[in-house]
């Protein structure tokens, strides 16, 4: 069974990828572009409060790391503290999906 992906913000994802040796190349609008020598991908990370699971999994795959490794990297902590009430709504939404066996 695949590792459960811990949701995080765009800023937290950038911090985690930087700790995995990715470099911030530029920022265009609300997207931060990261590059790494020897990789053909440029990671484009939107600066949303919470990144979607599919997008985050795609970025992790393109970065050449596993979900377990990504979850183990400490970011800047904003992924867990997503503006109080919004985080509670997000958490409850996924709890409901899990109970209905959608996740």
C-alpha positions in Angstrom: 0.0 0.0 0.0 1.4 3.4 -0.9 2.6 5.7 1.8 0.0 8.3 2.9 0.9 11.7 1.6 0.8 14.5 4.2 -0.8 17.6 2.7 1.3 20.8 2.7 1.3 24.3 1.4 3.2 25.5 -1.6 5.7 27.3 0.6 6.2 24.2 2.6 6.7 22.1 -0.5 9.4 24.6 -1.8 11.2 24.4 1.6 11.1 20.6 1.5 12.4 20.4 -2.1 15.2 22.9 -1.3 16.3 20.5 1.5 16.4 17.7 -1.1 19.0 19.8 -3.1 16.6 21.5 -5.5 17.3 25.2 -6.3 14.9 28.0 -6.7 15.5 29.2 -10.3 12.8 31.9 -10.5 9.3 32.9 -9.6 6.7 33.8 -12.2 3.4 35.0 -10.6 2.3 32.6 -7.9 4.6 29.7 -9.2 8.1 29.0 -7.9 10.3 27.1 -10.4 12.9 24.8 -9.0 15.7 23.0 -10.9 18.4 20.4 -10.0 21.5 19.6 -11.9 21.2 16.4 -13.9 17.4 16.4 -13.9 15.3 17.1 -17.0 12.4 18.4 -14.9 11.7 21.9 -13.7 9.4 21.7 -10.8 6.7 24.4 -10.9 5.1 24.8 -7.5 2.1 27.0 -7.0 2.0 29.0 -3.8 -1.4 27.8 -2.7 -2.3 27.3 1.0 -2.8 23.5 0.3 -1.5 21.7 -2.7 -3.7 19.0 -4.3 -2.7 15.4 -3.7 -2.3 14.6 -7.4 -0.1 17.6 -8.0 2.0 16.9 -5.0 2.5 13.3 -6.0 3.5 14.3 -9.5 6.1 16.8 -8.2 7.5 14.2 -5.8 7.7 11.7 -8.7 9.4 14.3 -10.9 11.9 15.1 -8.2 13.0 11.5 -8.1 12.1 11.0 -4.4 9.5 8.8 -2.6 6.5 9.9 -0.7 8.2 8.5 2.5 11.3 10.6 1.8 9.2 13.7 1.1 7.1 13.2 4.3 10.3 12.8 6.3 11.8 16.1 5.2 10.9 19.0 7.6 9.6 22.0 5.8 8.8 25.4 7.2 5.8 24.1 9.1 3.0 26.0 7.2 1.5 22.8 5.8 0.0 21.8 9.2 -1.1 25.3 10.2 -3.3 26.3 7.3 -5.2 29.3 8.6 -7.1 27.7 11.5 -10.6 27.0 10.3 -9.5 26.3 6.7 -7.3 23.5 8.0 -10.1 22.0 10.0 -12.4 22.0 7.0 -9.6 20.4 4.9 -8.9 17.8 7.5 -12.6 16.9 8.0 -13.1 16.7 4.2 -10.4 14.0 3.9 -11.6 12.2 7.0 -15.1 12.0 5.3 -13.5 10.7 2.1 -11.5 8.1 4.0 -14.6 6.9 5.8 -16.4 6.5 2.5 -13.4 4.5 1.2 -12.7 7.0 -1.6 -9.1 7.6 -0.5 
